[in-house]
Amino acid sequence: MSLKSLTVLAGILSVSAGSFLQSDEDQVPLVSDSSRRPNIVFILTDDQDLHMNSLDYVPFIKKHLVDQGTLYKRHFWKAAHNTNVTDIFPPYGGYPKFVAEGHNENYLPKFLQDVGYNTYYTGKLFNAHTVDNYHSPHAAGWTGSDFLLDPFTYSYLNATFQRNQDPPVSHEGEYSTDVLAGKALDFLDDAVAASKPFFLGIAPVAPHSNVQSNVIGNGSAHDPHGIVATPPIPAERHAHLFPDAIVPRTDNFNPEKVSGASWVRQQPRQSAENVAFNDHFYRNRLRALQAVDELVDSVVSKLEEYGILQETYIFYTTDNGYHIGHHRLQPGKECGYEEDINIPLIIRGPQVPEGKVAEVVTTHQDLVPTIMGLAQAPLRADFDGLAIPLTEEDFGDAAKTRHEHVTVAYWGFAASEGPWGYFGRNESFVFNNTYKALRVVSKEYNLYYSVWCNNEHELYDLNTDPGQLNNLLHEESQATSLLGLSIEKIVSRLDSLLLAMWTLCATHFHRDSTVSISNNKFELNTRVARWVIL
C-alpha cells in the first residue's frame, strides 16, 4: 500500500492558514484571460515512475496527452497524497487529521464550487479514509463522489467504493480500474448534463502494488503490521503483455559498489533470483497501467463526443515515483533519489503547446494555484505553490522569474514491497528513514542535497552523476570543489537555504528565493530573506 501518510490529490485539494505568504503579483494566473471557465479533468495514478520509462508503454496517453499537450520533465513530488488538495505542506495523519485540522470545509472542491463549478471525484482521496470513518464526516465539497476506502483501496480484485452519502459497496471479483473507469464516465455524463463548468478527479490505484490488509490504518504510518504487498495485478486481458520487459539497467541499478547514505548504503547486492523477481514486478506495473491507458482514451473520447474536448484542461500525474533495484533497493518509493521524486506531469488544454517537453521546475504544490487560475477563482495568500506555466508566453516569463529549487522531505519508515527484505535479512521495514533535501536545477547546475536524521549528508551533481552514485560528502570522496567553488562553501549555502525553506514559513522566502551560481559566485537571491545567507 501507499506507506506515505497522506494521499496526493487530497493534498492538492486543501489550504489552511499559517503557510508561506505571497503577494498578489505572485498570484497572477499564468493563463490567458477568458470569460468562459474551462472544464478540468485531473487524473492521478499511484506510484507511477518516470525514470523506468512507464510513459513509453501507454500509447493512448502518448496520443492524447503527451503529443497533444506538454510534458513537464522537471516535476517533483514534495510530500504528497495530500499536497494537491490543500496546496500547503500536508498534515500527517490522513483523513482523520485532515478533518480535525479544519480542511474539510477549506479545500479545492469547496473553492471551485464557490465560483460556480460542479465537482466530481472517484478513486482514492486520502490514506486512512476507511469503511469505518468515511462518514465522520463525509468528505465535503463534492457534487458527486465515489471513493475507494481502506483497507480495500489497493486490492485490485476486491475494492470497496463509497458513493455520495451511501454506504460502502464491495466490488469483489471486479477489476478496480475498470470499475473506476465506469464511475468516471458516469460522472462525466452527469457533469455535461448539468451545463456548468466542472472539475472531475479520477484516481486509479495502478500501478501501486496489490495490498492485502487485515487492519484499518490510522494514517500514522507507524504500524505496518497486518499488511502484505505483492506485485500489482493487471486486468486479465493485459496479463500477457511485455514478456521481455525488464527494469532499465541504468548505472544505479543494483550497482557493484554501494551508494547512497544512511541505511541505503548498507544494502547488499541483489541476487539473480531477486533481480528476476523485480523484473516480473516491473512487468506487472506496466501491465496494470494498461487499464489506466484505456481509461484515459475513454475519457478523451467522451469529451470529444460531447464536443467539449477543446475547452477542457486535462492534468495527468502521480503521487510519487518508484524504484526497483536502484541503489540495490527493493521495490518501494520512500527515498529522496530521482526515481522516487521526479515524476510525470502532463497537461493538455487550450493554448497549451502540443508535443512540448518543458524544462521549468514544478511541484505538486503548484497544481492548486494552476487549477484555481484556470477557474478564475481568487487565489489565496496562504498557498505554497505558484501557477504552472501553460502557454508559450508563460514559459517565456517563467524562464526569467521562476524558482529553481524544490524541497523534499520524508518522515517515517521505508518499506520493501517485494518478498526480499533489507540488509540481506527478512526485514521488510526500515523505521529510521527520515530526511530533508533540496533539488536545485538550472541550465548551469543540477544538484541534490540531503540531510538525514542521523546527520549524514549527501551531495550529488546530477549533470555528471545522474544515477546519484558518487556522494561528494561521503568520507571516501576525494572531491574538494564543485562548479568552481569549494564543497564547504556550497554546502554552507545549501544548509542555509534548506533551513530557511523549512523554518521561515511567514515570509516570501519559499517561492522567491533562488540559488545562483555563476562567475565563481554562489549567491542566494531572494526579495525578502537575503539576510539568512549574508
N, C-alpha and C positions, 0 to 999 in steps of 0.2 A: 504494500500500500504506500501511499504518499506519506513519508515519515517526517515531512515538514509539519509544523503545527497549524498551518493555515492553507487556505485554498486561494489560488491566484485570482480568479475572476471576482470572487467576493472581495478580495482586496482591491481590485481595480475599481470596485464599485463604491467605496465609502470614504468619508472625510470627517475629521474632528479637529477641534481647535488645539493650539499649542504646538503647531508644527512650524516649519520654516516659513517665514513671511516672504511676500513677494509683491513688488509694486505693480500697479495697474499696467504700466508699459510692458512689463514682462508677460502679462497675461493676455496680450492680444492674440487671438487665434490665428494660426498660420494657414488660413484658408481664405478663399475669395468671398466677397460679400454676395449674398443671395437672399432673396425674400422667401424662398421655399426651403423649408427644412428637409434635409435628406433622411432617408431611412438608413439604419445602421444594423448590420449583421456582424456579430462578434463570435468567432469560432475559436475555442480554446481546447487544445489537446492536453494530454498529461504525460510529462516526461519525454517529449519528443526532442531528439537530438538535431543539431545542425552539422556537427563535425564528424558524424558517421554516415553522412550523406543520405539521410532519410528522405530529403526532398527529391532525390533522383529516382525514387520508387513510387511516386504518386502522380501519375500522368494527368489526372483531372485537375489537381491543384496547380500543376505547372501550366496547363492550358488556360484555366480560368483566372488564376490569381497571379502567378509569377510572370507569365507572358503578358497579361493584361493589367498588371499593377507594378508596384515597387517592392523589391526585397531589401529589407534593412539589415545589412550584413553585420552591423555592429550594435545589435540589440542585445541587452543584457538583463538577466534575472538579477534581482536585488535581494529579495527575501520573501518570496512570492505568495501563494494562493490566496492572499487577501489584500495584496497591494493594489489590485486593479479596481476594486470596488470603492475603496476609501481614498486612494491616492496618497495616504500618509504611511509612514512606517507602520506596519500592521501590528495589532496586538496579538501576542502569542497566547493561544488558548482556544482557538477555533470558535465555533458558533456560540457557545455559552459566553465567552468573553466578549465577542463582538456585540452581543445583546447587552451584556452587563455594562459595557462602556458607552452605551447610548448610540451606537452606529446604526441600529436597525431603522431609525427614523431619519437618518442623516447620511445617505449614500446615493450612488449614481442613479438607480431607478427612480428614487424619490425626486431627485433634481430634474430628471428628464420629464417625469410626469408634471412637474411644476410649470414646464414650458410647453405642455400640450402633447407630449409623446405618450403612446401606449408602449408598455414594456412587457416583454415575454422572456422566459428563460427555461431551458431544460438541460439536465445533466447535473454534474457535481457543482455545488456552490461553495461549500465550506468543508473542512475537516471537522470532525466531531459534530456533524449535523446528522442526527440519528433517528431511528424509529422511535426512540423514547422522548426526544426533546424537540422534534420538528414543529410542535405546536406550542412551544413555551418561550416566546410566542412564535407564530408563523413569521417567516421572512417577509418583511413589508416591502411595498413599492412595486409589486408585480401585477400587471393586468391579467396575466396568465402565467402559471409556473408549474413545472413538473420535475421535481428534484430527485436525484439519486440520494439515497440515505445509507449511512453506515449502520451496521457492519457489512452491508452487501454492496457497497459502492463499487468495489473492484472485483466483483465476481462476474465474469463475462457471461456466464450462463445461469446466473441466479440473482439478478439485480432486483432491487426494490425501488420503485418510484413513488412519489407522493405529489398528487396534483392539487393545486389551489388549496382549499381547506379540507380536502377529502383525506380519509385515512390512507396509509401506505398500501401499495399493491405489489405483490411479488410477481416477477416475470421469470420464474424458474423454467429452464428449458429453452428460453428465447435468447437470442444473441443481443447483448446490451446495446451495441452501437446501432443495430438495425431498429431496435425498439425506440431508441432516442431519435433516430432519423425520422421515423414516422411522426413522433411527437413534434419535432421541429417543423416539419412540413404542415402539420395541422395548425400550429401557431402562426405560421406564415399565412395560411388561408384566413385565419381569424384577423390577423393584422391588416390584410388588404381589404377585407370586408368592412372594417371599421372606418376606412377612409381617413385615417390620421397618420402622421409620421410615426414610425415605430423603431424600437430597439429590440433586437432578438439575439439573446445569448444562447449559444449551443456549446456544451462542454462534455464531449465524449471522454471516456477514461483511457482509451488507447493512446499510445502503446504501453501504458503502465503495466507492470507485472500483474498477474492474476493473484488475488489475495483471498485466502480463507481465514476468517477470524471468528473466534468464539467469545470475543469481548467487544463491548461498545466503548471506544476510547473517549477519554475526557479532553482530548486536544492538548494534553500537557507534553506530549512527545517524550515521556519518560518511562512509559510502561509498554515495552514491545512484546510482552509475553502473550501467548494465545494467537499470534499472527504467523501465518505460513504463506510465504510468497513463492510463486512458481512462474515460469515464463508466461507471457501474455498468450491468450487463446485467440486464434484467428477464427473468423467465420469459416464454416466447413468448405465453402466454395473457394476459399483462398488458401487452404491449408497446404496445397501442393506447390505453391509459388516459390520462386527464388531458391531452388535446391542447392545452388552453388554459391550463394552469397555468404560472405564472411566479414567479420569486423575488419575495416580497413587497417592494414598493417603499417600504421604510422610509426615514427621513431619512438613515440612514448607508449606504444602497445607492448605490454609485457617485456619491458626493456631488460637487457642483460645487467645493466648497472642500476642500483637503487636510485630513486628520485623522490622529490617531494620533501615534506617536513613532518615533524611530529610522528603520529602513528603510521602515516602513509609510507614513510621511509623504512618502516620495519617489516614490510610485506615481502614474503618470499616470491621467487619467480614461479609463475603458474605452470603446472604440468601440461603435457599434451592432452590428457583427458580433460582437464579443466578448460583449456582453450577450446577444445572441440565442443564442450557443452556451451560455452559462452557464444560460440558461433551459432549454435542452434537457438540460443536465447535471442540473438540478434535477428536471425531469420524470422522468428515468430513476432518480433516487434514490427518488422517490415510487413508481414502478413496481416497483423492486426490493424495496421494503418490503411489497408485497402478498403475496409468498410467506411473509414473516415473519408477517404478519397471519393468514394461513391456518394457519401453524404454531401460533400461539397458540390459535386456535379448535380445532384438532385436539387439542392437549394438554388444554385445559379440558374438551372433550367427553369425552375418555377418562377424565380424573379423575372426571367426573360419572358416566360409565358404570360405573366401579368403585365408586361410592358414597363416594369419599374427598375430593371437592372441598371440602367444608365443614371438613375437618380439615387442609387444605393451605394453606400460605402461598405466594403467587406473587409474585416480585420481577421487575420489568421495568425495565431501564435500559440505558445505553450507556456506551462508554468515554470519549467526549468529544463535544463538539458539532461544528459545522461552519459555515463562512462561504462565501458565494458572492456576490462583488461588494461586500460590506460594506467600508467604508473603501478602496474601489477594489481590493480584494484578489481574486486569482484563487481558484478553489476550493481549500480547504485547511482546516487546523484547528490550527495550532501557535501561535496567538496567545492573548493573555490577555483578549480582549474577550468580552463577554457571549455572543455567538453561539457561541463555542468552549467556554466553561467552564460555562455554566448549561444543564443537560441534563435529560432526562426521568428521573424515578424514579416508578414506580407500585408500590404494594404492596396486595395483596388477601389476606385471610385472616380467621381467627376474631377477632372484636371490632374489626377494622379498620373505621373508618367508611366507609360507602358514599357515593360521589359527593363526597367531601370534597376540597378544594384546600387543602393545608397551607402555612402561611407560615413554619414553622420552618426554620432553616438546617441543611442536612445535606450530607455529602460521602461519597465512596466509602469513606473510611476508617472510616465509621460502619457499614458493612454487615456486616463480620465480627462485631463485638460484638453486633449485632442478631441475626444468624443463630445465634451461639453462645448467646445468651439464649433464643431460641426452642427450641433443642435442649437447654436446661437443662445446658449444658456449662460447666465452670468457666472464668471469664474471666481473661485474662492481665493481669499488671501492666504488660506492655510494649506493650499495644495503644495506638495513637494515637487511635482513634476512640471515640465514645460511642454507645450503643444509640439507634436512631432511635425516636421516639415512635410507638406503633402504636394505642393506644386513646384514647378521649376523655379519660380520666383522665390518660394520659401527656401528651397535648397541653396539658392544664391545668398540669401540673407543669413542662413544658418552657418554657412561656411565662414562667415566673418564673426559671428557672435556666439555660437552655440558652445556649451561646455564640452570638455574633452575627458572628463573623469566620471567614474561610476564607483559607488561604494557597494561592497558585497559583504555580507555577514551571515553567520550561522551559529545558532546556539542549540546544543543537543547532541544526539548520537548519530553515528553513521551506520547504515545497515547494508549487509550483503543480501541481495535479493535472489541469489543463487544458492545451490546446496553447499558450496565451499565457503568456509569461514575465513576469518582474518588470522594473520600471524602463523599460518600453516596449521591452525587448530580449528576445532569446531566452534568458533566464536563468531556468531552472526552479527554482533553489535559491538561497536566501539563507542563507549559512553562519553569519552572526553574528546569531542570533535567541535570545539568552539574556536572561532577565529573572526577577525575583521580584516578586510582587504580593500585595495584600490586597484581599479584598472584605469590607466591613463593612456589615451590613444590620440595620436595626431598623425600628420604626414611625416613628421620628423622622428617620432618616438612611439614606442608601443610597450608599455611596462605593466607588470603585475607585481604588486607588493602586498604581503600579508603579515599579520602578527597573530600568532596563536596564543591561546590562554596559558600555555606553558612557557611563554616568552621566546619561542622560536620565531625566526623571521625568514621570509622568502622574498627574493627579488629576481625577476626574470625579464630579460629583454626579448620580447616575442618576435622582433624583427630578425634576430639571428638565432633564436631558440624557440620556434613556435610550439614545440612539444613540452616546454617548461621542464626540461631535464637538467639544466645547469643553474642551480640556485647560487646566485652570486654572493649570497650572505652565508652560505654553509662554511663550516670551518675548514673544509678541504678546498674551497675555492681559492684560486690564485688571483682573482680579479681585484684590481685596485681602482679602476676608473671605468666610467661609462658615459658615453655621449660627451667626452671631453672634460668630464668633471670627476672628482673623487667620489668613490662609492659612499664615503661617510657624509659628504655634503648632500648627495641625492637622498640618502636615507633620512637625514635630518629634515629635509623639506617634505618628504613624503610622510614622515611621522607627524609633522605639523598639520599637513593637510588632512590626514586621517583623523587626528584628534579633533580638529576644528569641525570637520563634517559630521562627527558623531556627538559633539558636545555643544556647539554653538547653535542651538536649534532656534534661537529667536532672532537670527539675522538672515540676510540675503546670501550668506556665505555658501550655502549648499548648492545653489544654482549658479551664482555669479562668479565663483572662483574658477580659475583655470591655471593649470601648470604650464609654464612657458619655458622651454629650453632652447636657447639659440645663442650663437656667437659666444660660446663658453659661459653663458649666463643661465642661471636657474632661478626663475622667479615665480612667485605665486601672485597672480594678478587678480584682485577682487575689489569691487567697488566699496565694500564695507569693512571687511575683516583683514585688511592687509597687515595690520599690526600684529597678527598672530605669527607671521613669519619674520617681520622686521624686528 
